[in-house]
Amino acid sequence: MSDSKCDSQFYSVQVADSTFTVLKRYQQLKPIGSGAQGIVCAAFDTVLGINVAVKKLSRPFQNQTHAKRAYRELVLLKCVNHKNIISLLNVFTPQKTLEEFQDVYLVMELMDANLCQVIHMELDHERMSYLLYQMLCGIKHLHSAGIIHRDLKPSNIVVKSDCTLKILDFGLARTACTNFMMTPYVVTRYYRAPEVILGMGYKENVDIWSVGCIMGELVKGCVIFQGTDRILPQDLGPGHAFRTKGSMITPTHSDMQRENAAVQTVFQGELVVCVKLISQASWLT
């Protein structure tokens, strides 16, 4: 393809403090979010005739860590196919040669909101249980493929107005490995499992802890394990119990309360609650 033909396929637009150089098929770009991984814009795909999300990865080749995150997100989104995992629709770069290559754009489904916004709404039991069930279905699919998300939090879970839920942002995800000591600095603090805080070897169970924290936040309407700093490893040990202030579950959630009591976990070196057990709870079905 000639340089002139390649150039004619793209156009540039200023989005906040960043310049997006995208394929001309993507029009009406509007910023909808940003973070450590990059900036996301809503856009209209004139070829497919649908609204999409265009994510510009933030400095993907600045260093080895950024490159690994970009690679993980691209590969996992491309390989994983599940109704509760965000779909990757397209990937492109405006650069023409390997020497110039520095920007990566991911085009994904556009959802209506993330759980950060939903948490502050008044949700009935039916909607709440449906959201949690979909979350567990997505995590179960990842775990069955040997993938640990490692950064589950409300901002990485998106929904549509009909309560359809999808998991996104796989920049920190990796394959499970029983003999690998993983970094203790994955997962946002409020959703970080004891194994992660202690820097122990961990597996899929760290995602289950995060799901539990998100579930509690949905029920209570606020973060359940707040803290101004990360918990020190010496503060944790066998028999350490995690407690929250006030009632987590209202009396009207009697089924949820009974079955939640059955899976209350005291930290004893390893979190053992599995996705299958939780997803079979009667209040989810």
C-alpha positions in Angstrom: 0.0 0.0 0.0 1.4 3.4 -0.9 2.0 6.1 1.7 -0.5 8.4 0.2 -3.2 5.8 0.2 -2.4 4.8 3.8 -2.5 8.5 4.9 -5.9 8.9 3.2 -7.4 6.3 5.5 -6.7 8.2 8.7 -7.5 11.6 10.2 -6.5 13.3 13.4 -8.6 14.8 16.1 -7.7 16.4 19.5 -9.2 14.6 22.4 -8.5 16.2 25.8 -4.7 16.4 26.0 -4.2 13.6 23.4 -4.3 13.4 19.6 -6.3 10.5 18.2 -5.2 9.5 14.7 -7.9 7.0 13.6 -9.4 5.4 10.6 -11.9 7.6 8.8 -14.6 5.0 9.4 -14.7 6.1 13.0 -16.4 9.4 13.4 -17.9 11.7 16.1 -15.2 10.9 18.7 -16.1 11.9 22.3 -14.0 11.1 25.4 -15.7 8.8 27.8 -12.9 7.7 30.1 -9.2 7.6 30.9 -6.8 5.8 33.1 -3.3 4.3 33.4 -3.9 2.1 30.4 -5.1 4.8 28.0 -7.9 7.1 26.9 -11.2 5.8 25.6 -13.6 7.6 23.2 -17.1 6.8 22.0 -17.3 6.9 18.2 -19.6 5.9 15.4 -18.4 3.2 13.0 -19.7 4.2 9.6 -18.9 0.8 8.1 -20.8 -1.3 10.7 -23.3 1.4 11.5 -22.9 1.0 15.2 -21.5 3.0 18.2 -18.1 1.7 19.4 -15.4 2.5 22.0 -12.0 3.4 20.6 -9.2 3.0 23.2 -5.7 4.6 22.6 -3.2 2.7 24.6 -1.1 5.0 26.7 2.6 4.9 25.6 2.5 1.1 25.0 6.2 0.8 24.1 7.6 3.3 26.7 9.1 0.4 28.7 8.9 -3.4 29.1 6.1 -3.2 31.6 3.9 -1.0 29.3 4.7 -3.3 26.3 3.7 -6.4 28.3 0.4 -4.9 29.3 -0.4 -3.8 25.8 0.4 -7.3 24.5 -1.6 -9.1 27.2 -4.7 -6.9 26.6 -4.5 -7.4 22.8 -3.9 -11.1 22.9 -6.5 -11.9 25.5 -9.2 -9.8 24.0 -8.6 -11.4 20.7 -8.6 -15.0 22.0 -11.4 -14.8 24.6 -15.0 -15.1 23.3 -17.8 -14.9 25.8 -20.9 -12.9 26.2 -19.8 -11.4 29.5 -16.3 -10.4 28.2 -16.0 -7.3 26.1 -15.6 -8.0 22.4 -12.6 -6.7 20.4 -13.9 -5.4 17.0 -10.7 -4.0 15.4 -7.1 -3.1 16.1 -5.0 -0.6 14.1 -2.1 1.8 14.1 -1.6 4.9 11.9 2.1 4.3 11.6 3.4 2.9 8.4 6.7 1.2 9.4 8.1 -0.7 12.3 10.5 2.1 13.1 7.6 4.6 13.4 5.3 2.2 15.3 4.3 3.7 18.6 0.5 3.9 18.8 -2.1 1.1 19.2 -5.8 1.6 19.0 -8.3 -1.0 20.2 -12.0 -0.8 19.0 -14.5 -2.5 21.2 -18.2 -2.7 22.0 -19.6 0.5 23.5 -21.5 0.0 26.7 -23.6 2.5 28.6 -21.9 2.8 32.0 -19.5 1.1 34.4 -20.3 -0.3 37.8 -18.9 2.8 39.5 -22.0 4.6 38.3 -24.4 1.7 38.9 -23.3 1.2 42.5 -24.9 4.6 43.4 -28.3 3.6 41.9 -31.0 1.9 43.9 -30.9 -1.7 42.6 -33.5 -4.3 43.4 -32.5 -7.9 44.3 -33.3 -9.2 40.9 -31.0 -6.8 39.1 -28.3 -7.1 41.7 -28.2 -10.9 41.5 -28.3 -10.8 37.7 -25.3 -8.5 37.6 -23.3 -10.7 40.0 -24.3 -13.9 38.1 -23.0 -12.4 34.8 -19.8 -11.3 36.5 -19.3 -14.9 37.8 -20.0 -16.4 34.4 -17.3 -14.2 32.8 -14.8 -15.0 35.5 -15.6 -18.7 35.3 -14.9 -18.6 31.5 -11.5 -16.8 32.1 -10.5 -19.3 34.8 -11.5 -22.3 32.7 -9.1 -20.9 30.1 -6.3 -20.6 32.7 -6.5 -16.8 32.8 -6.4 -14.7 36.0 -7.8 -11.1 35.4 -5.9 -9.6 38.5 -7.5 -6.2 38.3 -11.2 -6.7 38.9 -12.9 -3.5 40.1 -16.1 -1.6 39.4 -14.4 0.6 36.7 -13.4 -2.5 34.8 -16.9 -3.9 34.6 -19.4 -2.2 32.2 -23.1 -2.6 31.7 -25.9 -1.7 29.3 -29.2 -0.3 30.2 -30.8 -3.7 29.9 -28.4 -5.0 32.7 -26.1 -6.8 30.3 -22.7 -7.0 32.0 -19.2 -7.4 30.5 -15.7 -7.5 31.9 -12.9 -5.4 30.3 -9.3 -4.2 30.7 -6.9 -7.2 30.6 -3.7 -5.2 30.9 -2.8 -7.0 34.1 -4.2 -10.4 33.3 -2.0 -13.4 33.0 -2.1 -17.2 32.8 -2.3 -19.2 36.0 0.9 -20.8 37.2 1.1 -22.7 40.5 4.9 -22.3 40.8 5.2 -18.6 40.1 5.5 -15.9 42.7 3.4 -13.0 41.3 3.8 -9.3 42.1 1.9 -8.0 45.2 1.0 -4.7 43.4 -1.7 -6.0 41.1 -5.4 -5.2 41.8 -6.6 -1.9 43.1 -6.2 -1.6 46.9 -9.8 -1.9 47.9 -10.3 -5.1 46.0 -6.9 -6.7 46.8 -7.0 -10.2 48.3 -4.9 -11.2 51.4 -2.6 -13.4 49.2 -1.8 -10.4 47.1 -1.1 -8.1 50.0 1.2 -10.7 51.6 3.1 -11.2 48.3 2.3 -15.0 48.4 2.0 -17.2 45.4 -1.7 -16.9 44.3 -4.0 -18.3 41.7 -7.6 -17.7 40.4 -8.8 -17.1 44.0 -7.7 -13.5 43.9 -10.4 -12.7 41.4 -13.0 -14.3 43.6 -12.0 -12.0 46.5 -12.3 -9.0 44.2 -15.8 -10.2 43.1 -16.8 -10.5 46.7 -15.7 -6.9 47.4 -17.6 -5.7 44.4 -20.7 -7.6 45.5 -20.5 -6.1 48.9 -20.2 -2.6 47.4 -23.2 -3.2 45.2 -25.3 -4.2 48.3 -24.0 -1.5 50.6 -23.5 1.3 48.1 -19.9 2.0 49.2 -16.4 0.4 49.4 -16.5 -2.3 52.1 -12.7 -2.5 52.8 -11.6 1.1 52.8 -8.1 2.1 53.8 -5.7 5.0 53.4 -2.7 2.7 52.8 -2.1 -0.9 51.9 -2.5 -3.3 54.8 0.9 -4.3 56.2 1.8 -8.0 55.9 2.5 -8.3 59.6 -1.1 -7.3 60.3 -2.3 -10.4 58.6 -1.9 -14.0 59.4 -3.8 -17.3 60.1 -7.1 -16.6 61.8 -7.3 -12.9 60.8 -10.9 -11.9 60.1 -12.0 -9.1 57.8 -15.0 -7.2 59.1 -17.1 -4.3 57.9 -18.9 -1.6 59.8 -22.7 -2.0 60.1 -25.0 -4.5 58.4 -23.8 -5.7 55.0 -27.1 -7.2 54.0 -30.6 -5.9 54.7 -33.2 -8.3 56.4 -35.1 -8.4 53.1 -32.2 -10.3 51.5 -32.9 -13.4 53.7 -31.8 -16.0 51.2 -28.7 -14.0 50.3 -27.9 -13.6 54.0 -28.2 -17.3 54.8 -26.1 -18.4 51.9 -23.6 -15.6 52.4 -23.1 -16.8 56.0 -22.3 -20.2 54.6 -19.4 -18.9 52.6 -18.0 -16.3 55.1 -14.3 -16.7 54.9 -11.7 -16.2 57.6 -8.2 -15.9 56.1 -6.3 -19.0 56.8 -3.5 -18.8 54.2 -5.7 -19.4 51.1 -9.1 -18.3 49.9 -11.0 -21.4 48.9 -14.4 -20.2 47.7 -14.8 -21.1 44.0 -16.9 -19.6 41.2 -18.9 -22.8 40.8 -20.0 -22.8 44.4 -21.1 -19.1 44.4 -22.8 -19.3 41.1 -25.0 -22.1 42.3 -26.4 -20.1 45.2 -30.2 -20.0 45.1 -30.5 -16.2 45.3 -28.6 -15.9 42.0 -31.0 -18.0 40.0 
